[in-house]
Amino acid sequence: MTTAFFDKTRTLLEMIKFSHTVFAFPFALMGAILASLVSGASPSVGQLFWICVAMIGARSAAMGFNRIIDAKIDAGNPRTASRHIPAGKVSRAEAWLFVGVSTALLLWAAWMLNPLCFVLAPVALGLFVLYAFCKRFTSLAHVVLGVCLAGAPIGAWIALRGDLQWPVVALGLAVLFWVAGFDIFYALQDVDYDREEGLHSIPARLGVARAILVGKVFHGVMVVLLALLPLGVPLGWIYYLGLFVVCCLIAYEHRLVKPGDLSKLDAAFFNMNGWISVTIFLFTLVDALVLGTR
């Protein structure tokens, strides 16, 4: 029974692509770093632990719910027909149980952090529900996904400070445009299917070339916001060095995605974006540790 339990758990984590937590997780920790720099006090081990638990619960609930809602759509799309629910690897009941447990984990962690986090947790859950249905009625689903992931650094900041200030607003907006940009790239794979089924996305509406241009503009806005972030927090040259590296990674990502040639889209989406989030977090952390006491 123990083996079966762990096998099913592994299957459920594969269903939500748990490894992709690396996209938003570093930004949650970066939000905590910014909060500590502004307040001058380091977060406790307990606070960091519950921030991590909340992040895992939130993303797991969101991805699980999205997989349930999109199961019929996924079944009709050759690219996604092998996903766990349409392929019969995970039942709807199992998926709903997973979403329920993940939601409870988020609410528990929010309660352990502070009352404001607990009050705002249902707002995050509402956004997850909205995103799951967005492609049925708006091309701005990519932006809504960005709003959802922007909650990672903002939530971590609120957990430690209980307010909102420019640094985390800038970071949250940067995450929004970053996520919306790379989600547009990801949607390029399904442009024909989305048009046939009446589903909405920026690529389906504008075409591949224009959608890629929108993605580039979004990522340009992300870079500007990250460049302006230190206006409200003591970050220095190490952070800006990290931002330069991020710019290089984004430029390389955009070289991989071209109209008429999407063969390297997986590398652009999965590899580059993981490196982007980890890079800016690590350079921010080193800057805070080395220069934060100046």
Buried (B, 14 or more C-beta within 10 A) or exposed (E): EEEEEEEBEEEBBBBBBBEBBBBBBBBBBBBBBBBBBBEEEBBEEEBBBBBBBBBBBBBBBBBBBBBBBBBEBBBEBEEBEEBBBBBEBBEEEBBEEBBEBBBEBBBBBBBBBBEBBBEBBEEBBEBBBBBBBBBBEBBBBBBBBBBBBBBBBBBBBBBBBEEEBBBBBBBBBBBBBBBBBBBBBBBBBBBEBBBEBEBBBBBBBBEBEEBBBBBBEBBBBBBBBBBBBBEBBBBBEBBBEBBEBBBEBBEBBBEBBBEEEBEBBEEBBBBBBBBBBBBBBBBBBBBBEEBBEE
